[in-house]
């Protein structure tokens, strides 16, 4: 992966998935189904929230608390999973969450592209293990993002997809932060 150097401080706050490779959307839906112990569940909203990272001298890593929140078509109840996002090299982030049964879930990712002056407005992330061609575009607010000028990002996606460096992306149907439902 050609991951960029990132700042966890600029990741602080709320994120929603706006675009993703179809296989990533399927994996998210599968993972939520496994977490809830239900078959064929569809998320209706999803968000990630990262707190301010703290440097841990024992591990030499920045560690930020994080929460993944989602709701499904089977329930009006919001589900939350808490964990940590650690980075020791400013290029990869290891997300460690605990599921509802206390089992650990590990999801390493890296950022291919990010933009924003003081905080990131968007991040294109991929898993940092295995092929780096399955991406998710995380944004702060999907409506504001899609209404804005994204010509530079569109050109980037066209370039990456045409060269088979990324799978084609599609809109994420559950791209809202769960506050409107």
N, C-alpha and C positions, 0 to 999 in steps of 0.2 A: 504494500500500500504506500502511496505517496502522501502520507499524512503531514499536515502542517503543524507547526508548533502552536499551541493554544494556551490561553490563560483561563484557569478555572474561575477566577474572579469575574471575568466577562461572561461566564455562563450562568451566573447567579440569577435565579428567578424562575418563572414559569415558561414551559415549552409545550407545544402541541405538534404532532406530526401532520404535515401538510401534503407532502408527496412521498411516495415510497415505491420500491420495486414490488411487483405483485407477490413474489415469494416472501418478502419481508412482512407484508400485510398478512399473509397466510400464517406465518410463524407467530406473529403477535396474537392473532385470533386463537391459534392452537394453544399458545402458552396461557392465555387467559382462561381458556376452557379447562386446561389441566389444573390451574390454580383454584378454580371454582369447582372442580370435579364435575364438570358438565360437558356433554357432547354438543357440538355445533352451536357455539355461542358467538354472537357478534357484538363487539363493542359499539356503543353509541357515542361515547366520548372517551378521551384519554388525555392525560397531561403528565408531565414530569416537572418536578420542582427541585432546584439545586440551591443549597444554602451557601453562605460564605465559607470558602475552604479554610482550614486551619493546617498549618505546617506541623508535621509530627517528626520530631528529631529522631525518634527511635527507628522509624522506617525510612526517613528521608523523603517522605511523600506529602503532598497536599491531600487532605481528606475533607470532603464536603458531604454533609448529610443530604440525602435525597429522598423524595417520595414519588412513587408512581401511583396515580389515581385513575380509576376507570369505572365506567358503568356499562352494563350490557343490556341487550334486548330482553333478557329474561328477568330483570329486576330493576326497580327504581333506586335501589341502594347503591351508594358510592362505595367502592372497594379501594382500600389504600394498602400499599406495600411500602415499607420503609427500608432504607439501607444507606449505603455509603458509595461515594464516587471518589476513587483514589487515583492520583497521578504522580508518578515518581520521575517521569522523563519529559513532561510537558508535551508529549505527542500521543500517548495512549491514556485512556481512562478505563479503569477497571470498576465496573458497577457491581456491587455485591448487595443483593437483597435477600430478605428472608420471606418465604411464602407463609401462608396461613397455618401451616403445620410446623413451622420452624425450620424447614429445610432451606439450605443456602442455594441461591441462584447467582451465577457469575456471568456477566456479559461484558467482555472487553470491547471497547470501540475506539475509533480514532476519527478525526475530523479531516475531510478532504478539502473543504472550503468553508469559510466563515466570514461574515461581514458585519460591521457595526463600529461606531466610533468609540464609545465608552463601554458599552456592553454589546454582545453579539445580537444582531437582529435575526440572523438565521445561521444554521449550521448544517452542512451536508455530512452525515456520519455514516460510517460503514463498520462492520465488525473488523477487529484488528487480527482476527484469526481466520485463516482460510482465504477464499477469493474476496477481493475488495470491490466487486462489481454490483453488490446488492446494497442500495443506499436508502437512507431516510432523510428527508429534508425537515428539520425541526425549525419552527418559527415561534415568535412570541404571541402573535395574534393572526390566525389564518385569514380572517376577513380583511384586515388591514394589509396583510401581506399580498393577497391576491389582487387587491385594489391598487397596489403601488406599482412603481416602475421597476420591473425585474429583468430588464433587457440583458444586463450583464450576466445574471444567473442563468437565464434562458440560453444565451450563447454558450455558456460553460456546459450546461446539460447537453445541448446539441452536439458539441464537440466530443464530449465524453461518450455519449451514446453512439454516435456515428463511428467512433473508433473502437466500439465494443468494450470500452473501459468501464462502462456502467450499463446495467440493464435498463430498459425503458422504465419510466416512472409513471405512476397514475395517482390521481387525487385520492386521499385517504378519507373514507366516508365518515370516520369518527374524529375528524379534525376540529374538535372544539374542546374547551377547557372544563367542561362538565358544570359550569355555573348556570347555563341557560336551561338545562333539563330539569 
